[in-house]
Amino acid sequence: MNRISVSGLMVAASLLASPVAASAAAQPGAADKSAVASADKKICKQLPSSTSRLPQRVCLTAQQWKQVEDANR
């Protein structure tokens, strides 16, 4: 993954959060619930911070990480 500015990532993450949650809630069914549960699993990554020596931890779903990476290309 390319170096990404933390502020750009946070903006992208906030824009992605609401549509993903709405689409996951709209899928009914027992088989779909397990798929939705795995799709909603958060993946946390530590990103370098330009304002601190400590890395910043950001947690997003796999789909959200893919969208952020596509947006930063």
N, CA, C and O atoms as CSV, one atom per row, in Angstrom:
chain,resi,resn,atom,element,x,y,z
A,1,MET,N,N,0.848,-1.171,0.000
A,1,MET,CA,C,0.000,0.000,0.000
A,1,MET,C,C,0.896,1.236,0.000
A,1,MET,O,O,1.892,1.290,0.721
A,2,ASN,N,N,0.545,2.198,-0.789
A,2,ASN,CA,C,1.301,3.434,-0.859
A,2,ASN,C,C,1.161,4.204,0.437
A,2,ASN,O,O,0.243,3.965,1.221
A,3,ARG,N,N,2.077,5.125,0.653
A,3,ARG,CA,C,1.966,5.983,1.832
A,3,ARG,C,C,0.747,6.868,1.683
A,3,ARG,O,O,0.585,7.543,0.666
A,4,ILE,N,N,-0.092,6.870,2.666
A,4,ILE,CA,C,-1.346,7.615,2.626
A,4,ILE,C,C,-1.332,8.636,3.750
A,4,ILE,O,O,-0.904,8.328,4.862
A,5,SER,N,N,-1.791,9.840,3.473
A,5,SER,CA,C,-1.894,10.821,4.541
A,5,SER,C,C,-3.035,10.416,5.470
A,5,SER,O,O,-4.098,9.987,5.021
A,6,VAL,N,N,-2.800,10.557,6.749
A,6,VAL,CA,C,-3.776,10.133,7.746
A,6,VAL,C,C,-5.043,10.962,7.626
A,6,VAL,O,O,-6.137,10.414,7.761
A,7,SER,N,N,-4.939,12.233,7.382
A,7,SER,CA,C,-6.132,13.071,7.279
A,7,SER,C,C,-6.974,12.663,6.068
A,7,SER,O,O,-8.203,12.655,6.151
A,8,GLY,N,N,-6.335,12.324,4.949
A,8,GLY,CA,C,-7.076,11.873,3.772
A,8,GLY,C,C,-7.770,10.559,4.028
A,8,GLY,O,O,-8.887,10.338,3.560
A,9,LEU,N,N,-7.116,9.685,4.770
A,9,LEU,CA,C,-7.710,8.396,5.100
A,9,LEU,C,C,-8.903,8.568,6.026
A,9,LEU,O,O,-9.919,7.895,5.855
A,10,MET,N,N,-8.796,9.445,6.988
A,10,MET,CA,C,-9.896,9.656,7.929
A,10,MET,C,C,-11.106,10.251,7.210
A,10,MET,O,O,-12.242,9.889,7.517
A,11,VAL,N,N,-10.884,11.144,6.271
A,11,VAL,CA,C,-11.988,11.709,5.494
A,11,VAL,C,C,-12.645,10.613,4.664
A,11,VAL,O,O,-13.871,10.521,4.624
A,12,ALA,N,N,-11.851,9.791,4.008
A,12,ALA,CA,C,-12.396,8.699,3.203
A,12,ALA,C,C,-13.141,7.706,4.076
A,12,ALA,O,O,-14.191,7.203,3.677
A,13,ALA,N,N,-12.621,7.414,5.254
A,13,ALA,CA,C,-13.279,6.461,6.156
A,13,ALA,C,C,-14.614,6.997,6.630
A,13,ALA,O,O,-15.576,6.235,6.731
A,14,SER,N,N,-14.701,8.285,6.924
A,14,SER,CA,C,-15.968,8.842,7.393
A,14,SER,C,C,-17.007,8.870,6.277
A,14,SER,O,O,-18.200,8.723,6.546
A,15,LEU,N,N,-16.580,9.053,5.040
A,15,LEU,CA,C,-17.516,9.043,3.918
A,15,LEU,C,C,-18.027,7.642,3.607
A,15,LEU,O,O,-19.146,7.482,3.119
A,16,LEU,N,N,-17.216,6.628,3.887
A,16,LEU,CA,C,-17.576,5.259,3.560
A,16,LEU,C,C,-18.430,4.590,4.625
A,16,LEU,O,O,-19.109,3.607,4.328
A,17,ALA,N,N,-18.418,5.078,5.829
A,17,ALA,CA,C,-19.053,4.368,6.941
A,17,ALA,C,C,-20.563,4.231,6.785
A,17,ALA,O,O,-21.082,3.136,7.004
A,18,SER,N,N,-21.284,5.263,6.426
A,18,SER,CA,C,-22.741,5.186,6.407
A,18,SER,C,C,-23.315,4.334,5.272
A,18,SER,O,O,-24.240,3.572,5.553
A,19,PRO,N,N,-22.859,4.389,4.025
A,19,PRO,CA,C,-23.465,3.538,2.990
A,19,PRO,C,C,-23.220,2.052,3.225
A,19,PRO,O,O,-24.081,1.234,2.897
A,20,VAL,N,N,-22.086,1.686,3.776
A,20,VAL,CA,C,-21.777,0.283,4.013
A,20,VAL,C,C,-22.687,-0.271,5.093
A,20,VAL,O,O,-23.195,-1.384,4.961
A,21,ALA,N,N,-22.899,0.487,6.157
A,21,ALA,CA,C,-23.763,0.024,7.238
A,21,ALA,C,C,-25.202,-0.113,6.757
A,21,ALA,O,O,-25.899,-1.045,7.159
A,22,ALA,N,N,-25.653,0.789,5.912
A,22,ALA,CA,C,-27.024,0.724,5.409
A,22,ALA,C,C,-27.218,-0.478,4.487
A,22,ALA,O,O,-28.265,-1.124,4.544
A,23,SER,N,N,-26.247,-0.792,3.648
A,23,SER,CA,C,-26.395,-1.920,2.740
A,23,SER,C,C,-26.321,-3.242,3.489
A,23,SER,O,O,-26.987,-4.202,3.102
A,24,ALA,N,N,-25.527,-3.313,4.554
A,24,ALA,CA,C,-25.427,-4.549,5.337
A,24,ALA,C,C,-26.709,-4.813,6.103
A,24,ALA,O,O,-27.087,-5.971,6.278
A,25,ALA,N,N,-27.390,-3.771,6.564
A,25,ALA,CA,C,-28.620,-3.941,7.332
A,25,ALA,C,C,-29.784,-4.338,6.436
A,25,ALA,O,O,-30.779,-4.868,6.931
A,26,ALA,N,N,-29.691,-4.103,5.152
A,26,ALA,CA,C,-30.794,-4.380,4.236
A,26,ALA,C,C,-30.836,-5.829,3.763
A,26,ALA,O,O,-31.781,-6.196,3.065
A,27,GLN,N,N,-29.852,-6.680,4.111
A,27,GLN,CA,C,-29.802,-8.049,3.631
A,27,GLN,C,C,-30.413,-9.001,4.650
A,27,GLN,O,O,-29.789,-9.266,5.678
A,28,PRO,N,N,-31.624,-9.530,4.398
A,28,PRO,CA,C,-32.237,-10.466,5.332
A,28,PRO,C,C,-31.794,-11.899,5.073
A,28,PRO,O,O,-31.152,-12.176,4.059
A,29,GLY,N,N,-32.132,-12.813,5.982
A,29,GLY,CA,C,-31.873,-14.242,5.784
A,29,GLY,C,C,-30.785,-14.760,6.685
A,29,GLY,O,O,-29.850,-14.036,7.024
A,30,ALA,N,N,-30.907,-16.050,7.086
A,30,ALA,CA,C,-29.937,-16.657,7.994
A,30,ALA,C,C,-28.584,-16.853,7.318
A,30,ALA,O,O,-27.551,-16.601,7.938
A,31,ALA,N,N,-28.566,-17.291,6.079
A,31,ALA,CA,C,-27.302,-17.503,5.365
A,31,ALA,C,C,-26.607,-16.177,5.108
A,31,ALA,O,O,-25.380,-16.090,5.147
A,32,ASP,N,N,-27.394,-15.152,4.847
A,32,ASP,CA,C,-26.822,-13.834,4.584
A,32,ASP,C,C,-26.236,-13.222,5.847
A,32,ASP,O,O,-25.304,-12.421,5.768
A,33,LYS,N,N,-26.769,-13.587,7.015
A,33,LYS,CA,C,-26.282,-12.988,8.258
A,33,LYS,C,C,-24.829,-13.347,8.519
A,33,LYS,O,O,-24.059,-12.510,8.990
A,34,SER,N,N,-24.445,-14.583,8.219
A,34,SER,CA,C,-23.041,-14.956,8.423
A,34,SER,C,C,-22.135,-14.241,7.427
A,34,SER,O,O,-21.017,-13.860,7.772
A,35,ALA,N,N,-22.602,-14.056,6.209
A,35,ALA,CA,C,-21.824,-13.324,5.207
A,35,ALA,C,C,-21.695,-11.858,5.596
A,35,ALA,O,O,-20.635,-11.253,5.431
A,36,VAL,N,N,-22.784,-11.289,6.116
A,36,VAL,CA,C,-22.767,-9.892,6.551
A,36,VAL,C,C,-21.853,-9.746,7.755
A,36,VAL,O,O,-21.113,-8.767,7.860
A,37,ALA,N,N,-21.897,-10.715,8.668
A,37,ALA,CA,C,-21.048,-10.645,9.854
A,37,ALA,C,C,-19.572,-10.668,9.470
A,37,ALA,O,O,-18.775,-9.921,10.037
A,38,SER,N,N,-19.199,-11.516,8.512
A,38,SER,CA,C,-17.799,-11.552,8.093
A,38,SER,C,C,-17.437,-10.305,7.281
A,38,SER,O,O,-16.291,-9.857,7.321
A,39,ALA,N,N,-18.385,-9.750,6.556
A,39,ALA,CA,C,-18.119,-8.536,5.786
A,39,ALA,C,C,-17.997,-7.325,6.704
A,39,ALA,O,O,-17.305,-6.364,6.369
A,40,ASP,N,N,-18.658,-7.361,7.852
A,40,ASP,CA,C,-18.607,-6.246,8.795
A,40,ASP,C,C,-17.441,-6.335,9.762
A,40,ASP,O,O,-17.265,-5.442,10.591
A,41,LYS,N,N,-16.637,-7.394,9.679
A,41,LYS,CA,C,-15.506,-7.555,10.577
A,41,LYS,C,C,-14.498,-6.447,10.301
A,41,LYS,O,O,-14.114,-6.209,9.156
A,42,LYS,N,N,-14.083,-5.786,11.349
A,42,LYS,CA,C,-13.150,-4.670,11.226
A,42,LYS,C,C,-11.717,-5.171,11.120
A,42,LYS,O,O,-11.328,-6.130,11.788
A,43,ILE,N,N,-10.947,-4.514,10.278
A,43,ILE,CA,C,-9.527,-4.776,10.130
A,43,ILE,C,C,-8.809,-3.505,10.569
A,43,ILE,O,O,-9.012,-2.434,9.998
A,44,CYS,N,N,-7.979,-3.640,11.580
A,44,CYS,CA,C,-7.285,-2.474,12.123
A,44,CYS,C,C,-5.852,-2.434,11.606
A,44,CYS,O,O,-5.155,-3.449,11.563
A,45,LYS,N,N,-5.436,-1.244,11.218
A,45,LYS,CA,C,-4.074,-1.030,10.733
A,45,LYS,C,C,-3.496,0.178,11.443
A,45,LYS,O,O,-4.220,1.113,11.785
A,46,GLN,N,N,-2.200,0.157,11.662
A,46,GLN,CA,C,-1.518,1.294,12.247
A,46,GLN,C,C,-0.889,2.106,11.125
A,46,GLN,O,O,-0.069,1.598,10.361
A,47,LEU,N,N,-1.275,3.355,11.034
A,47,LEU,CA,C,-0.790,4.238,9.980
A,47,LEU,C,C,0.174,5.257,10.561
A,47,LEU,O,O,-0.011,5.712,11.690
A,48,PRO,N,N,1.189,5.617,9.813
A,48,PRO,CA,C,2.127,6.622,10.318
A,48,PRO,C,C,1.443,7.984,10.437
A,48,PRO,O,O,0.600,8.349,9.617
A,49,SER,N,N,1.818,8.709,11.457
A,49,SER,CA,C,1.249,10.033,11.687
A,49,SER,C,C,2.299,11.085,11.392
A,49,SER,O,O,3.468,10.920,11.740
A,50,SER,N,N,1.888,12.153,10.759
A,50,SER,CA,C,2.831,13.231,10.460
A,50,SER,C,C,2.958,14.197,11.632
A,50,SER,O,O,3.861,15.034,11.644
A,51,THR,N,N,2.072,14.093,12.610
A,51,THR,CA,C,2.101,15.020,13.744
A,51,THR,C,C,2.623,14.375,15.021
A,51,THR,O,O,2.821,15.069,16.018
A,52,SER,N,N,2.851,13.063,15.014
A,52,SER,CA,C,3.281,12.368,16.220
A,52,SER,C,C,4.226,11.230,15.856
A,52,SER,O,O,4.231,10.747,14.724
A,53,ARG,N,N,5.027,10.809,16.837
A,53,ARG,CA,C,5.902,9.667,16.611
A,53,ARG,C,C,5.126,8.358,16.721
A,53,ARG,O,O,5.576,7.325,16.226
A,54,LEU,N,N,3.975,8.396,17.361
A,54,LEU,CA,C,3.155,7.202,17.532
A,54,LEU,C,C,2.264,6.991,16.316
A,54,LEU,O,O,1.672,7.947,15.815
A,55,PRO,N,N,2.158,5.764,15.836
A,55,PRO,CA,C,1.264,5.513,14.698
A,55,PRO,C,C,-0.189,5.644,15.116
A,55,PRO,O,O,-0.530,5.435,16.280
A,56,GLN,N,N,-1.036,5.987,14.170
A,56,GLN,CA,C,-2.461,6.125,14.436
A,56,GLN,C,C,-3.163,4.841,14.019
A,56,GLN,O,O,-2.896,4.323,12.935
A,57,ARG,N,N,-4.048,4.319,14.849
A,57,ARG,CA,C,-4.762,3.078,14.563
A,57,ARG,C,C,-6.106,3.418,13.924
A,57,ARG,O,O,-6.884,4.206,14.461
A,58,VAL,N,N,-6.364,2.806,12.762
A,58,VAL,CA,C,-7.610,3.009,12.027
A,58,VAL,C,C,-8.233,1.645,11.761
A,58,VAL,O,O,-7.560,0.741,11.266
A,59,CYS,N,N,-9.515,1.490,12.088
A,59,CYS,CA,C,-10.219,0.223,11.890
A,59,CYS,C,C,-11.343,0.414,10.873
A,59,CYS,O,O,-12.226,1.250,11.067
A,60,LEU,N,N,-11.308,-0.362,9.788
A,60,LEU,CA,C,-12.313,-0.323,8.739
A,60,LEU,C,C,-12.614,-1.757,8.299
A,60,LEU,O,O,-11.855,-2.678,8.602
A,61,THR,N,N,-13.712,-1.935,7.590
A,61,THR,CA,C,-14.014,-3.256,7.027
A,61,THR,C,C,-13.145,-3.479,5.789
A,61,THR,O,O,-12.530,-2.545,5.272
A,62,ALA,N,N,-13.103,-4.718,5.324
A,62,ALA,CA,C,-12.292,-5.040,4.150
A,62,ALA,C,C,-12.757,-4.243,2.928
A,62,ALA,O,O,-11.937,-3.774,2.139
A,63,GLN,N,N,-14.051,-4.097,2.780
A,63,GLN,CA,C,-14.595,-3.339,1.651
A,63,GLN,C,C,-14.193,-1.864,1.752
A,63,GLN,O,O,-13.854,-1.246,0.743
A,64,GLN,N,N,-14.228,-1.307,2.947
A,64,GLN,CA,C,-13.840,0.083,3.132
A,64,GLN,C,C,-12.351,0.290,2.848
A,64,GLN,O,O,-11.975,1.295,2.245
A,65,TRP,N,N,-11.488,-0.659,3.281
A,65,TRP,CA,C,-10.057,-0.549,2.980
A,65,TRP,C,C,-9.832,-0.571,1.481
A,65,TRP,O,O,-9.008,0.187,0.969
A,66,LYS,N,N,-10.566,-1.446,0.755
A,66,LYS,CA,C,-10.422,-1.525,-0.691
A,66,LYS,C,C,-10.823,-0.191,-1.337
A,66,LYS,O,O,-10.143,0.286,-2.246
A,67,GLN,N,N,-11.916,0.404,-0.873
A,67,GLN,CA,C,-12.367,1.682,-1.425
A,67,GLN,C,C,-11.356,2.794,-1.145
A,67,GLN,O,O,-11.116,3.645,-2.001
A,68,VAL,N,N,-10.763,2.789,0.048
A,68,VAL,CA,C,-9.775,3.804,0.391
A,68,VAL,C,C,-8.532,3.643,-0.489
A,68,VAL,O,O,-7.987,4.632,-0.980
A,69,GLU,N,N,-8.087,2.403,-0.689
A,69,GLU,CA,C,-6.919,2.159,-1.539
A,69,GLU,C,C,-7.185,2.558,-2.976
A,69,GLU,O,O,-6.311,3.122,-3.635
A,70,ASP,N,N,-8.397,2.270,-3.476
A,70,ASP,CA,C,-8.755,2.665,-4.850
A,70,ASP,C,C,-8.812,4.176,-4.999
A,70,ASP,O,O,-8.436,4.718,-6.038
A,71,ALA,N,N,-9.286,4.860,-3.955
A,71,ALA,CA,C,-9.391,6.319,-3.993
A,71,ALA,C,C,-8.014,6.985,-3.963
A,71,ALA,O,O,-7.842,8.082,-4.493
A,72,ASN,N,N,-7.041,6.325,-3.347
A,72,ASN,CA,C,-5.696,6.904,-3.221
A,72,ASN,C,C,-4.756,6.525,-4.346
A,72,ASN,O,O,-3.572,6.853,-4.276
A,73,ARG,N,N,-5.221,5.860,-5.360
A,73,ARG,CA,C,-4.359,5.487,-6.501
A,73,ARG,C,C,-4.317,6.567,-7.511
A,73,ARG,O,O,-3.645,6.430,-8.533
